[in-house]
């Protein structure tokens, strides 16, 4: 099928390539996007071979959306080639398979998958959200870092299985226990948090079912994703400046404190997830760019710079920005992405109480007695407490002292 490009005016439009061996599917997509996204530069191919020829001929493609099952070159083979040769390109797979775990296992180079038959709004939103990620990263090198590393194919598999199970209305919390138990490392970590004060579990909780029932669905999903980051970002030899045990403990502490700050609020579990994920960009850097991680660590030590300032000098983006870009690619809700991205920011950058809760929780996890002081750069700006009750802040301070005392012991 010919490359059918939309007329362009002004700044270059995002270029999206759709690949499917069914002409009816491509015609449907063409009609849809002509109405809903007339500014996109859209191309179509009926085979993997034709798609590679279009990509090679240029101009550069921002996103490839490919069917999984095609004769000749499969969608998995096509996206693997795109990943290897054009790592900054967003890769999305279309599949009739309902289980995302099976899809990502078959197509490990995909960032997201869209189930066929697809809804027009879901297709457009998934692609538009992924394209927005590119604006978060200032250079092609950083886009390649986030988008191209082979160890970043998809969210952790247990998280995908959990999300798939929860898509069925009849799934109960008790039915999730065997799913969790199938992941030995996750089970061990959930049992460990039974002794941690940060999530408000009864002291000495050791029963997995009790922990799952106490946490609830959203909190469980947050922890499954957070604890699964080691699977997504395997660090063979942690560089100087990164202790994986301390990293996980700090992430859990920030997530639990953020949830405490919003206790009783419907957004409390979103705060837990954003808190658990907030520093994931450091783990990403250590996994895929250990030399850059070491360079940043040396700059921090040599010039006494805050880590985000050193990251901006070396990379042009902070670890928070890197993590936000990846999680946006994974389809994590935008409010959580923004909370991760702004946890080192100023109050005017934090547009939600979830973002403010994560920012405050991060400060408390480093120093439970940090002052509320607009003039102190190391303190908590009063504006960051908008939507956070004074009693909740006091509760979080006490929990942070308890957690740090437990960790020290």
Secondary structure as UniProt FT lines:
FT   STRAND          15..19
FT   HELIX           23..36
FT   TURN            38..39
FT   STRAND          41..45
FT   HELIX           48..57
FT   STRAND          63..67
FT   HELIX           75..85
FT   TURN            87..88
FT   STRAND          90..95
FT   HELIX           100..106
FT   TURN            108..109
FT   STRAND          112..115
FT   HELIX           120..136
FT   HELIX           140..148
FT   TURN            150..151
FT   HELIX           157..166
FT   TURN            169..170
FT   HELIX           173..181
FT   HELIX           184..192
FT   HELIX           193..195
FT   TURN            198..199
FT   TURN            203..204
FT   HELIX           208..215
FT   HELIX           217..227
FT   HELIX           229..232
FT   TURN            240..241
FT   HELIX           244..261
FT   TURN            262..264
FT   TURN            266..267
FT   HELIX           268..277
FT   TURN            278..279
FT   HELIX           280..288
FT   HELIX           290..303
FT   HELIX           307..315
FT   HELIX           319..330
FT   HELIX           334..341
FT   TURN            342..344
FT   HELIX           347..349
FT   HELIX           353..366
FT   TURN            368..369
FT   TURN            374..375
FT   TURN            377..378
FT   HELIX           382..385
FT   TURN            386..387
FT   HELIX           390..408
//
